[in-house]
Amino acid sequence: MILGYARVSTHDQNLDRQIDQLQQVGCERIFREKASGSKKERPELDNLLDHPPKPKKAIELALKLHKDNNLSISEIEKATGVSKSSLYRYLNGKRKPICDSISLKSDIG
């Protein structure tokens, strides 16, 4: 199962675009949150980090989370189970990526 996380900073912003993009890349469960980036508490992100995906999809998710640029490498490692060294090998081109280059970054969040 591929998991996703969508967040916007204010209640006036909309998660729809991020959710659509996550669904397009195959996310089966999406954790949603409206929380300021300055807040340290993000319960839905914590829920995501407590549910790592199956290993065969882990590198795909790790690469997508890295491209989204919302999580640190340590958070990606915790969420996916993909080690930092493995992720860096994929990012540096020493291994061929499994997934297409899809940016999940949204103008609204």
DAVENDA-V862799 format. One line per field, one symbol per residue. ss: DSSP state (h for helix, s for strand, l for the rest). phi: phi as a letter, one per 30 degrees, with the letter a starting at -180 (. if undefined). burial: 1 if it has 24 or more other ideal C-beta (glycine too) atoms within 12 Angstrom, else 0. Layout:
BEGIN
ss=???
phi=???
burial=???
END
This chain:
BEGIN
ss=llsssssslllllllhhhhhhhhhllllssssssllllllllhhhhhhhlllllhhhhhhhhhhhhhhllllhhhhhhhhlllhhhhhhhhllllllllllllllllll
phi=.ccbbbbbdbdddcdedddeddddcjdcbbccacaddddddbedddddddbdddedcdddddddddddiccdedddeddciddeddddddddidbdddcddbdcdcdcb
burial=0111111100000010011011001010011110100000010110011011100011111111111101100011111101000110010000000010010101001
END
